[in-house]
Amino acid sequence: MTRVLITGGAGFVGSNLARDLTADGVEVRILDDLSAARDRYVEGLGADLRHGSVTDPASVRRAVKGVDAVVHLAAMSGRREAPAVRGHGPQRPFPLRGVEALR
Ligand SMILES: NC(=O)c1ccc[n+]([C@@H]2O[C@H](COP(=O)([O-])OP(=O)(O)OC[C@H]3O[C@@H](n4cnc5c(N)ncnc54)[C@H](O)[C@@H]3O)[C@@H](O)[C@H]2O)c1
């Protein structure tokens, strides 16, 4: 069975993708720090939800184990004043540390 990891999969886009993939018979794993996830998005996803951040290499390393593909949707999407926008949030350390853990 195909196994897909969706980072930020408890968010708006990721949870919809998770639902569609699960309906297509894909095994879905989610890595989300739940910083912006809504309860209604997470409910009934039928996915393996793992609480962790893409900025933490150990969490990423565990989450990617055995998956066939990764869809990266973790984002601080709605917070314009968030540190990420100023260059210090998850988007910035992810390429430096998270991607390294994906190897
Ligand atoms: N919603 C849209 O209409 C839309 C359209 C085009 C592009 N996008 C892009 O798609 C992506 C996802 O958007 P969305 O609307 O689903 O946002 P969202 O805020 O609903 O989901 C983002 C998820 O990422 C999680 N997250 C944040 N920081 C994290 C971290 N460090 N580690 C793990 N998880 C973390 C949040 O808890 C949340 O569940 C963004 O890059 C956004 O710009 C969204």
The ligand as an SDF file (V2000), in Angstrom:
LIG
                    3D

 44 48  0  0  0  0  0  0  0  0999 V2000
   -5.9000   27.6130    1.9760 N   0  0  0  0  0  0  0  0  0  0  0  0
   -5.7430   28.0060    0.7260 C   0  0  0  0  0  0  0  0  0  0  0  0
   -6.7000   28.4290    0.0350 O   0  0  0  0  0  0  0  0  0  0  0  0
   -4.3810   27.9440    0.0670 C   0  0  0  0  0  0  0  0  0  0  0  0
   -4.2640   28.2870   -1.2890 C   0  0  0  0  0  0  0  0  0  0  0  0
   -3.0310   28.2120   -1.8990 C   0  0  0  0  0  0  0  0  0  0  0  0
   -1.9130   27.8160   -1.1710 C   0  0  0  0  0  0  0  0  0  0  0  0
   -2.0510   27.5030    0.1380 N   0  0  0  0  0  0  0  0  0  0  0  0
   -0.8330   27.0940    0.8710 C   0  0  0  0  0  0  0  0  0  0  0  0
   -0.9970   25.7700    1.3720 O   0  0  0  0  0  0  0  0  0  0  0  0
   -0.2950   25.6590    2.6120 C   0  0  0  0  0  0  0  0  0  0  0  0
   -1.2540   25.1920    3.7090 C   0  0  0  0  0  0  0  0  0  0  0  0
   -2.3020   26.1370    3.8220 O   0  0  0  0  0  0  0  0  0  0  0  0
   -3.5810   25.8730    4.7500 P   0  0  0  0  0  0  0  0  0  0  0  0
   -4.6390   26.8070    4.3040 O   0  0  0  0  0  0  0  0  0  0  0  0
   -3.8570   24.4100    4.8220 O   0  0  0  0  0  0  0  0  0  0  0  0
   -3.0110   26.3970    6.1530 O   0  0  0  0  0  0  0  0  0  0  0  0
   -3.4430   25.9120    7.6240 P   0  0  0  0  0  0  0  0  0  0  0  0
   -2.9810   26.9640    8.5640 O   0  0  0  0  0  0  0  0  0  0  0  0
   -4.8680   25.5010    7.6750 O   0  0  0  0  0  0  0  0  0  0  0  0
   -2.5380   24.6050    7.7970 O   0  0  0  0  0  0  0  0  0  0  0  0
   -1.1770   24.6510    8.0890 C   0  0  0  0  0  0  0  0  0  0  0  0
   -0.8930   23.5480    9.0950 C   0  0  0  0  0  0  0  0  0  0  0  0
    0.4960   23.5640    9.3800 O   0  0  0  0  0  0  0  0  0  0  0  0
    0.6460   23.2980   10.7780 C   0  0  0  0  0  0  0  0  0  0  0  0
    1.9620   23.7930   11.1800 N   0  0  0  0  0  0  0  0  0  0  0  0
    2.3820   25.0770   11.3580 C   0  0  0  0  0  0  0  0  0  0  0  0
    3.6650   25.1050   11.7240 N   0  0  0  0  0  0  0  0  0  0  0  0
    4.0690   23.8010   11.7880 C   0  0  0  0  0  0  0  0  0  0  0  0
    5.3040   23.1830   12.1160 C   0  0  0  0  0  0  0  0  0  0  0  0
    6.3890   23.9100   12.4570 N   0  0  0  0  0  0  0  0  0  0  0  0
    5.3820   21.8220   12.0640 N   0  0  0  0  0  0  0  0  0  0  0  0
    4.2990   21.0640   11.7270 C   0  0  0  0  0  0  0  0  0  0  0  0
    3.0950   21.6200   11.4050 N   0  0  0  0  0  0  0  0  0  0  0  0
    2.9900   22.9600   11.4450 C   0  0  0  0  0  0  0  0  0  0  0  0
   -0.5250   24.0090   11.4500 C   0  0  0  0  0  0  0  0  0  0  0  0
   -0.8460   23.4870   12.7300 O   0  0  0  0  0  0  0  0  0  0  0  0
   -1.6480   23.7330   10.4350 C   0  0  0  0  0  0  0  0  0  0  0  0
   -2.3620   22.5550   10.7730 O   0  0  0  0  0  0  0  0  0  0  0  0
    0.3120   27.0390    2.8990 C   0  0  0  0  0  0  0  0  0  0  0  0
    1.6450   27.0630    2.4350 O   0  0  0  0  0  0  0  0  0  0  0  0
   -0.5670   27.9630    2.0790 C   0  0  0  0  0  0  0  0  0  0  0  0
    0.1110   29.1570    1.7210 O   0  0  0  0  0  0  0  0  0  0  0  0
   -3.2570   27.5480    0.7700 C   0  0  0  0  0  0  0  0  0  0  0  0
  1  2  1  0
  2  3  2  0
  2  4  1  0
  4  5  1  0
  4 44  2  0
  5  6  2  0
  6  7  1  0
  7  8  2  0
  8  9  1  0
  8 44  1  0
  9 10  1  0
  9 42  1  0
 10 11  1  0
 11 12  1  0
 11 40  1  0
 12 13  1  0
 13 14  1  0
 14 15  2  0
 14 16  1  0
 14 17  1  0
 17 18  1  0
 18 19  2  0
 18 20  1  0
 18 21  1  0
 21 22  1  0
 22 23  1  0
 23 24  1  0
 23 38  1  0
 24 25  1  0
 25 26  1  0
 25 36  1  0
 26 27  1  0
 26 35  1  0
 27 28  2  0
 28 29  1  0
 29 30  1  0
 29 35  2  0
 30 31  1  0
 30 32  2  0
 32 33  1  0
 33 34  2  0
 34 35  1  0
 36 37  1  0
 36 38  1  0
 38 39  1  0
 40 41  1  0
 40 42  1  0
 42 43  1  0
M  CHG  2   8   1  16  -1
M  END
$$$$
